[in-house]
Amino acid sequence: MAIIKFPDGMKWGAATASYQIEGATSEDGRGPSIWDTFSKTAGKVVNGDNGDVACDSYHRYEEDIEIMKDLGITTYRFSVAWPRILPEGTGEVNQAGLDFYHRFVDKLIEIGIEPMCTLYHWDLPQALQNKGGWGNRETIDAFVSYAELMFKQFEGKIKYWITFNEPWCASFLSNYLGAHAPGFKDLQLATNVAHHLLVAHGKTVKKYRELNNEGGQIGYAPNVEWNEPFSNKQEDIDACRRANGWFIEWFMDPVFKGEYPSFMTEWFKEKEGVTVPILAGDMELIAQPIDFLGINYYTGSVSKHTDEGLLHHEQVNQGYQKTDIGWNVFPEGFYKVLVYIKDMYGNIPIYITENGSCYNDEPVNGQVKDKGRITYLRQHLTALRRAMDSGVNIKGYMTWSLLDNFEWAEGYSMRFGIVFVNYRTLERTKKDSFYWYKQTVKNNFIEI
Ligand code: BGC
């Protein structure tokens, strides 16, 4: 047995997102979002599930905060539902929506948990989608106005802001692969969306600086994977470079270097005739300095060249363990991607804004023995510490997720929580992983 210790001051937390946990989708003036529409479209979500009730956290937030208190976390990452604040996306403000988040944030602060707020975790107001959504540049200014309202409202209360969660998912997964709302399959549209999200991010950061929020910090949270070349053949190395580049460089080069990765944009142009709709001034806006980088990491793979598909890349089965959603358990990818990001972009402070696993264990006599999740967490925290020893500037770690919740296109069929939610009774049961993580938070070390 060995002990892996984390530095003093390491922040430990858990994460969730509004549409995945809140429910109450038509209460207190909330407008519809693209996820309400998408989940109610036949065939889009497993079992026809939707977020109408979810974990009912809109009503049960005090119980959830009690759970966090017991867990001992110092930080809680949550997202705000834009259509609760502005039911039409712009224009009239819904006071009841603001009041809900004030009650919630006040309670967190009262018990000493730092709120980390994501402004956009995918629930775009449907009214804006009706005008073209993120494919329409006007959505950028609508977002900046919403963000400004939130900054002003929560000044002094919320000190950590994240503009966008996983812009790759909100663009390519949602508008090219069609798996998430709004569900289009159009690569040019998805590329436009990705660009508009990045411009909206930069404009929002600029606005935040103008407001001079003392002591506050702002960043964003891209999702990354790691593709390790199957062989040292150049074609396998190139295929992995593209697969990684789609997640990493596409969404980080513009922010950190003020330019898109040409090896990716040229590939898109030559292969699919797709270009990025850059207007004068866009790249300067996107490249506003940020205070921290959020990283969401779940999986990776060994991959090689194929003549097919958008990126001419495919995974190779190397016998890795898989979680219940079918993703490889690939902790070495966590280490590698973090070191890669440091080498590429320097020593920016990093928060792991999501890391966790899907295991669908259920309670037996009141106990959920989710051994797989504990192993996953232990392995990933070991890899994280290794990255820290290699100089990656990690400030904190937030596990996904506090609660089992609405897992997007998988509905309620896939569970990522360290707390089990019975979707019939809405009762919460702390899993074995909850108690393991609680011990980790308290000790600031893990045993391996
Ligand atoms: C998202 C979460 C999601 C999780 C597991 C991330 O892509 O930010 O909302 O539940 O991964 O799929």
Residues whose N, C-alpha, C, O or C-beta is under 5 A from the ligand:
A	BS01	BGC	A17 E166
